[in-house]
Amino acid sequence: MHIRATREADRETFVTTLLAAFGQVPETPAAGEGAWWSGFEMDRCLIAEDDGRAVATAGAYSFELTMPGGNLLPVAGITAVGVLPSHRRRGILTSLMRRQLDDVADRGECLAVLLASEAVIYRRFGYGPATFTQRLTVARHRAALAGPAPAGSVVVRQRSECGDDLAAVYDAYRRTQPGALSRPAKSWQTGAGQPPVALTQRLVAFHHDAQGRPNGYASYLVGAVDPVTGARPLNVDEFVAADRDAYAGLFHFFAGHDLVTEIVLKSVPRAGWLRWLLTDHRAATVSKDTDWLWVRVLDVPRALAARGYRMDGRLVLDVADSVRPEVAGRYALTVSGGTAACERTDEAADLSLDVSDLGSVLLGGVAPSALADAGRVRAGDPRVLPLADALFGAERTPHTVHWF
């Protein structure tokens, strides 16, 4: 078995092998739609070959991740990982993932991120779930709002009429949202993604602030009437906003939409506040509460220093890493004035944890105390846990809407 880097000439083989690993074959996109694989960065992809035949794949995108505090950190977005069913349980995936982590580290990226198709696969390679998402469904006939809409207005456009406005609003949003990822211009240009990145026909509600500047959008479509139940949903693919007024304004817009029985927001942050805009809190129900972005730390000092902190303090972390022993070790994190310094130390550890759990707490979406309750984090003194929770907290619930 041989692993090699790919070239542009390998794109067709790479895609065919990847899809076969999931029991699928390539399909020609519908007219006006882009193929999601057109966004692959072939200089960041790997193919595993057995006797010269491609049997496994792994790829990566070049993203920026917004950290708590607003810093933008270059990261590798791991994607297109698959092994043909005929070649599983031979150690090929492990070899691919180790080689890929070496390549990411060699590029100077201190984090790798991914969306996990199966939750049990990637923790053994050091990834931990760090952002989470929920589906929020609002019964339209019970969607009375508790107060007036905030200042601003909403304009509806066809997806094909949006030009560069979607990309501009998303880019402004992702720079303020911990856990958000940049979107390469190529993705928007080729439609390589899910709506509204994909060129699939959709309606897009743009929110404008009091000065008329676009500061949020929601891509949506009203579904067909169910012939049995009579239900007619309004399905929102993507809901992004640079501030709370834009979120609330778009929510007010959908709550007042006629000729639908329910509004389905497919991805909102966990523990969101949108349902509190309703007079009847029970009019909104949560489903599909699941992990989204997983984070893998490759350089502990750089990763911890890259994020902002809302208070000062000091912790010594003992990090275990069975995949990359060079990452493992004891680190002193010192925060002063919201800025962190981190270096190796021989001091006694305040917290001991696996590198996957460090990935989970890094963005502020998982409290160290919750992992301690689950036995995943061990505290030398339980009294240190409130400090750890406060240090690793974020100013805003981390959330990722980008699919890759």
C-alpha positions as CSV (number, residue, x, y, z in Angstrom):
1,M,0.0,0.0,0.0
2,H,1.4,3.4,-1.1
3,I,0.1,6.9,-0.1
4,R,0.9,9.8,-2.4
5,A,-0.1,13.4,-2.9
6,T,-2.5,14.1,-5.8
7,R,-2.4,16.4,-8.8
8,E,-5.1,18.1,-10.8
9,A,-5.0,15.2,-13.2
10,D,-6.1,12.9,-10.4
11,R,-9.4,14.7,-9.7
12,E,-11.6,12.2,-11.5
13,T,-9.9,9.2,-9.9
14,F,-10.1,10.8,-6.5
15,V,-13.8,11.6,-6.7
16,T,-14.7,8.2,-8.2
17,T,-12.8,6.4,-5.4
18,L,-14.3,8.6,-2.7
19,L,-17.8,8.1,-3.9
20,A,-17.3,4.3,-4.2
21,A,-16.2,4.2,-0.6
22,F,-19.7,5.5,0.3
23,G,-21.5,3.2,-2.2
24,Q,-22.2,5.9,-4.7
25,V,-21.2,6.9,-8.3
26,P,-20.6,10.4,-9.7
27,E,-23.7,12.1,-11.1
28,T,-23.9,15.0,-13.5
29,P,-25.1,18.1,-11.6
30,A,-28.4,19.6,-12.7
31,A,-28.3,22.6,-15.0
32,G,-27.1,25.7,-13.2
33,E,-25.7,23.7,-10.3
34,G,-22.1,23.1,-9.3
35,A,-20.5,19.9,-8.3
36,W,-19.5,19.9,-4.7
37,W,-16.2,18.3,-5.5
38,S,-15.2,21.1,-7.8
39,G,-13.9,23.0,-4.7
40,F,-11.3,20.3,-3.8
41,E,-7.8,21.6,-3.4
42,M,-6.0,18.8,-5.2
43,D,-2.6,19.9,-3.9
44,R,-3.9,19.1,-0.4
45,C,-5.4,15.7,-1.3
46,L,-4.0,12.2,-0.7
47,I,-4.7,8.9,-2.5
48,A,-3.8,5.4,-1.1
49,E,-3.0,2.9,-3.8
50,D,-2.9,-0.9,-3.7
51,D,-1.0,-2.4,-6.6
52,G,-1.4,0.9,-8.4
53,R,-5.2,1.1,-7.9
54,A,-6.7,3.9,-5.8
55,V,-8.4,2.4,-2.8
56,A,-8.7,5.3,-0.3
57,T,-8.7,9.1,-0.2
58,A,-8.3,12.1,2.1
59,G,-8.4,15.8,1.4
60,A,-8.1,19.2,3.0
61,Y,-9.3,22.8,2.5
62,S,-7.4,25.9,3.5
63,F,-9.7,27.8,5.9
64,E,-9.6,30.5,8.5
65,L,-11.3,29.7,11.8
66,T,-12.7,32.5,14.0
67,M,-11.5,32.0,17.5
68,P,-13.0,33.3,20.7
69,G,-11.9,37.0,20.9
70,G,-12.0,37.4,17.2
71,N,-8.6,36.2,16.0
72,L,-8.6,34.4,12.6
73,L,-6.5,31.3,12.6
74,P,-5.4,29.4,9.4
75,V,-6.6,25.8,9.8
76,A,-6.9,22.7,7.6
77,G,-10.5,21.6,6.9
78,I,-10.3,17.8,6.6
79,T,-12.7,16.3,4.0
80,A,-13.2,13.5,1.5
81,V,-12.0,10.7,3.8
82,G,-13.0,7.3,2.5
83,V,-11.7,3.7,2.1
84,L,-13.2,1.2,-0.4
85,P,-15.2,-1.5,1.5
86,S,-12.8,-4.1,0.0
87,H,-9.9,-2.6,1.8
88,R,-11.2,-1.7,5.2
89,R,-9.7,-3.0,8.5
90,R,-6.2,-3.1,7.0
91,G,-4.9,0.0,8.7
92,I,-5.2,2.1,5.6
93,L,-7.3,4.8,7.3
94,T,-4.9,5.1,10.2
95,S,-2.0,5.5,7.8
96,L,-3.8,8.1,5.8
97,M,-4.8,10.1,8.8
98,R,-1.3,10.1,10.3
99,R,0.2,11.1,7.0
100,Q,-2.4,13.9,6.7
101,L,-1.7,15.2,10.1
102,D,2.0,15.3,9.3
103,D,1.2,17.3,6.1
104,V,-1.0,19.8,8.1
105,A,1.7,20.3,10.7
106,D,4.4,20.8,8.0
107,R,2.3,23.6,6.5
108,G,2.4,25.4,9.9
109,E,-1.3,25.0,10.7
110,C,-1.8,24.3,14.4
111,L,-5.3,23.0,14.1
112,A,-7.2,20.6,11.8
113,V,-11.0,20.6,11.7
114,L,-13.6,18.3,10.2
115,L,-17.3,17.3,10.1
116,A,-17.6,13.7,11.3
117,S,-19.7,11.3,9.3
118,E,-19.5,8.9,12.2
119,A,-18.8,10.1,15.8
120,V,-16.6,7.2,16.9
121,I,-14.1,7.4,14.1
122,Y,-12.2,10.6,14.6
123,R,-11.7,10.8,18.3
124,R,-9.0,8.1,18.0
125,F,-7.0,10.4,15.8
126,G,-7.2,13.3,18.3
127,Y,-10.3,15.2,17.1
128,G,-13.0,16.3,19.6
129,P,-16.5,17.8,18.9
130,A,-16.3,21.6,19.5
131,T,-19.4,23.2,18.0
132,F,-22.9,21.9,18.0
133,T,-26.1,22.6,16.0
134,Q,-29.8,22.2,16.5
135,R,-32.9,22.2,14.3
136,L,-35.6,24.6,15.5
137,T,-39.2,24.1,14.3
138,V,-41.8,26.8,15.0
139,A,-45.5,26.2,14.7
140,R,-46.7,29.0,12.5
141,H,-50.2,29.4,14.1
142,R,-48.6,29.8,17.5
143,A,-45.8,32.1,16.4
144,A,-47.0,35.2,18.2
145,L,-44.0,37.4,19.0
146,A,-43.3,38.9,22.4
147,G,-42.3,42.3,21.2
148,P,-41.8,44.5,18.2
149,A,-39.3,43.8,15.4
150,P,-36.0,45.5,15.8
151,A,-35.0,48.4,13.5
152,G,-34.2,47.3,10.0
153,S,-35.9,45.8,7.0
154,V,-36.0,42.5,5.0
155,V,-35.8,42.2,1.2
156,V,-36.4,38.9,-0.6
157,R,-34.3,38.0,-3.7
158,Q,-33.8,35.0,-6.0
159,R,-30.6,33.1,-5.3
160,S,-29.5,33.9,-8.9
161,E,-29.9,37.6,-8.2
162,C,-27.6,37.8,-5.2
163,G,-24.3,38.2,-7.0
164,D,-21.5,38.8,-4.5
165,D,-23.8,40.0,-1.7
166,L,-24.1,36.5,-0.1
167,A,-20.4,36.1,0.1
168,A,-19.9,39.6,1.6
169,V,-22.5,39.2,4.3
170,Y,-21.2,35.8,5.2
171,D,-17.7,37.1,5.4
172,A,-18.7,39.9,7.8
173,Y,-20.6,37.4,9.9
174,R,-17.9,34.7,10.1
175,R,-15.4,37.3,11.4
176,T,-17.5,37.9,14.5
177,Q,-18.7,34.4,15.2
178,P,-16.5,32.0,17.1
179,G,-16.3,28.6,15.4
180,A,-17.2,30.0,11.9
181,L,-15.0,29.2,8.9
182,S,-14.1,31.2,5.9
183,R,-15.5,30.3,2.5
184,P,-13.0,30.2,-0.4
185,A,-14.1,32.4,-3.4
186,K,-13.9,29.3,-5.5
187,S,-16.7,27.7,-3.5
188,W,-19.0,30.6,-4.3
189,Q,-17.9,30.8,-7.9
190,T,-18.4,27.1,-8.7
191,G,-21.3,26.4,-6.3
192,A,-19.3,23.8,-4.5
193,G,-21.3,23.2,-1.4
194,Q,-24.9,23.2,0.0
195,P,-27.4,26.0,-0.4
196,P,-26.9,28.9,-0.5
197,V,-23.3,28.2,-1.7
198,A,-24.7,25.8,-4.2
199,L,-26.4,27.5,-7.2
200,T,-29.6,25.6,-6.5
201,Q,-32.7,27.8,-6.8
202,R,-33.6,29.3,-3.5
203,L,-35.2,32.5,-2.1
204,V,-32.9,34.6,0.1
205,A,-34.2,37.0,2.7
206,F,-31.6,39.8,3.3
207,H,-31.8,41.8,6.5
208,H,-30.7,45.4,6.3
209,D,-29.9,47.5,9.3
210,A,-31.4,51.0,10.1
211,Q,-28.8,52.6,7.7
212,G,-29.8,50.2,4.9
213,R,-26.6,48.0,5.1
214,P,-27.1,44.2,4.6
215,N,-26.1,42.5,7.8
216,G,-27.8,39.1,7.6
217,Y,-29.5,36.6,5.3
218,A,-31.5,33.4,5.3
219,S,-31.7,31.0,2.3
220,Y,-35.1,29.3,2.2
221,L,-37.9,27.6,0.2
222,V,-41.5,26.7,1.0
223,G,-42.2,23.0,0.6
224,A,-45.1,21.3,-0.9
225,V,-48.3,20.5,1.0
226,D,-48.3,17.1,2.6
227,P,-51.3,15.3,1.1
228,V,-52.1,13.4,4.3
229,T,-51.4,15.9,7.1
230,G,-51.8,19.2,5.2
231,A,-48.5,20.4,6.6
232,R,-46.5,22.9,4.5
233,P,-43.1,23.8,5.9
234,L,-40.9,26.8,5.2
235,N,-37.4,25.3,5.2
236,V,-34.4,27.6,6.0
237,D,-31.2,26.2,4.8
238,E,-28.8,28.7,6.3
239,F,-29.5,31.5,8.8
240,V,-26.6,33.9,9.4
241,A,-26.5,37.4,10.9
242,A,-23.7,39.7,12.1
243,D,-25.7,40.8,15.2
244,R,-28.7,40.1,17.3
245,D,-30.9,42.6,15.6
246,A,-30.4,40.9,12.3
247,Y,-31.1,37.5,13.8
248,A,-34.3,38.8,15.4
249,G,-35.4,40.7,12.3
250,L,-35.1,37.6,10.1
251,F,-36.9,35.6,12.7
252,H,-39.8,38.1,12.8
253,F,-40.0,37.9,9.0
254,F,-40.4,34.2,9.0
255,A,-42.8,34.1,11.9
256,G,-45.1,36.4,9.9
257,H,-44.9,34.4,6.6
258,D,-48.3,33.3,5.3
259,L,-49.5,30.0,3.9
260,V,-47.1,27.8,5.8
261,T,-47.8,25.6,8.9
262,E,-44.3,25.6,10.3
263,I,-40.9,27.3,10.0
264,V,-37.9,24.9,10.1
265,L,-34.5,26.5,10.9
266,K,-32.2,23.7,10.0
267,S,-29.1,24.9,11.9
268,V,-29.1,27.2,14.9
269,P,-26.7,27.4,17.9
270,R,-27.3,25.1,20.9
271,A,-28.9,27.0,23.8
272,G,-30.0,29.7,21.4
273,W,-32.2,32.6,22.4
274,L,-34.5,32.8,19.3
275,R,-37.3,30.9,20.9
276,W,-37.5,33.5,23.7
277,L,-38.8,36.0,21.0
278,L,-42.0,34.0,21.0
279,T,-44.9,34.7,23.4
280,D,-45.5,30.9,23.5
281,H,-42.1,29.4,24.3
282,R,-43.5,25.9,23.4
283,A,-44.3,27.0,19.9
284,A,-40.7,26.2,19.0
285,T,-39.3,22.7,19.4
286,V,-35.7,21.5,19.2
287,S,-34.6,18.4,17.2
288,K,-31.4,17.0,15.6
289,D,-29.2,18.3,18.4
290,T,-25.8,17.1,17.2
291,D,-22.1,17.9,16.9
292,W,-20.8,19.7,13.9
293,L,-17.2,21.0,13.8
294,W,-14.5,18.8,15.3
295,V,-11.1,20.2,16.3
296,R,-7.7,18.6,16.4
297,V,-4.9,20.5,18.1
298,L,-1.4,20.0,16.6
299,D,0.5,22.8,18.4
300,V,-0.8,23.4,22.0
301,P,1.0,26.7,22.8
302,R,0.0,28.3,19.4
303,A,-3.6,27.1,19.7
304,L,-4.1,28.3,23.2
305,A,-2.4,31.7,22.5
306,A,-4.5,32.2,19.4
307,R,-7.8,32.7,21.2
308,G,-9.0,35.5,23.4
309,Y,-9.9,35.1,27.1
310,R,-12.4,37.1,29.1
311,M,-10.5,36.9,32.4
312,D,-7.0,36.4,33.7
313,G,-5.8,33.2,35.3
314,R,-3.3,30.4,35.1
315,L,-3.7,26.7,34.5
316,V,-1.2,23.8,34.0
317,L,-2.6,21.3,31.5
318,D,-1.2,17.8,31.1
319,V,-2.2,16.8,27.5
320,A,-2.1,13.1,26.3
321,D,-1.7,12.4,22.6
322,S,-1.3,8.7,21.5
323,V,-1.2,9.6,17.7
324,R,1.4,12.4,17.8
325,P,3.5,11.9,21.0
326,E,5.4,15.1,20.2
327,V,2.2,17.1,21.0
328,A,1.8,15.4,24.4
329,G,3.2,17.1,27.5
330,R,2.6,19.5,30.3
331,Y,1.8,23.1,29.5
332,A,1.4,26.3,31.6
333,L,-1.3,28.6,30.3
334,T,-1.1,32.1,31.7
335,V,-3.7,34.8,30.8
336,S,-3.1,38.4,31.6
337,G,-5.2,41.3,30.2
338,G,-7.0,38.8,28.0
339,T,-3.8,37.7,26.2
340,A,-2.4,34.2,26.7
341,A,1.1,32.8,26.8
342,C,1.6,29.1,26.8
343,E,4.8,27.1,27.3
344,R,6.0,23.7,28.4
345,T,6.5,23.2,32.1
346,D,7.4,20.5,34.7
347,E,4.9,21.9,37.2
348,A,2.1,19.7,38.7
349,A,-1.0,19.6,36.5
350,D,-4.2,21.3,37.4
351,L,-6.1,19.4,34.6
352,S,-5.2,16.2,32.8
353,L,-6.9,15.6,29.5
354,D,-6.6,13.9,26.1
355,V,-5.8,16.1,23.1
356,S,-9.3,15.4,21.7
357,D,-10.9,16.9,24.8
358,L,-8.6,20.0,24.5
359,G,-10.1,20.4,21.0
360,S,-13.6,20.3,22.4
361,V,-13.0,23.0,25.0
362,L,-10.8,25.2,22.8
363,L,-13.7,27.2,21.2
364,G,-15.7,27.7,24.4
365,G,-18.6,25.4,23.5
366,V,-17.8,22.7,26.0
367,A,-17.0,23.4,29.6
368,P,-14.1,21.5,31.2
369,S,-16.3,20.8,34.2
370,A,-18.7,18.9,32.0
371,L,-15.9,16.7,30.7
372,A,-14.7,16.3,34.3
373,D,-18.1,15.1,35.3
374,A,-18.0,12.5,32.5
375,G,-14.5,11.3,33.6
376,R,-12.8,12.6,30.5
377,V,-10.9,15.5,32.3
378,R,-9.1,14.9,35.7
379,A,-8.6,17.8,38.0
380,G,-5.8,17.8,40.5
381,D,-8.1,19.9,42.8
382,P,-11.8,20.1,41.9
383,R,-11.7,23.8,43.0
384,V,-9.8,24.6,39.8
385,L,-12.7,23.7,37.5
386,P,-14.7,27.0,37.9
387,L,-11.5,28.8,36.9
388,A,-11.1,26.5,33.9
389,D,-14.7,27.0,32.8
390,A,-14.4,30.8,33.1
391,L,-11.1,30.8,31.2
392,F,-12.3,28.7,28.3
393,G,-15.7,30.3,28.0
394,A,-16.5,32.4,24.9
395,E,-18.2,35.7,24.4
396,R,-20.7,34.0,22.1
397,T,-21.8,30.4,21.6
398,P,-19.4,28.9,19.0
399,H,-21.3,27.9,15.9
400,T,-20.4,26.6,12.4
401,V,-22.8,26.6,9.5
402,H,-20.3,25.8,6.7
403,W,-20.5,22.4,5.2
404,F,-17.4,20.9,3.6
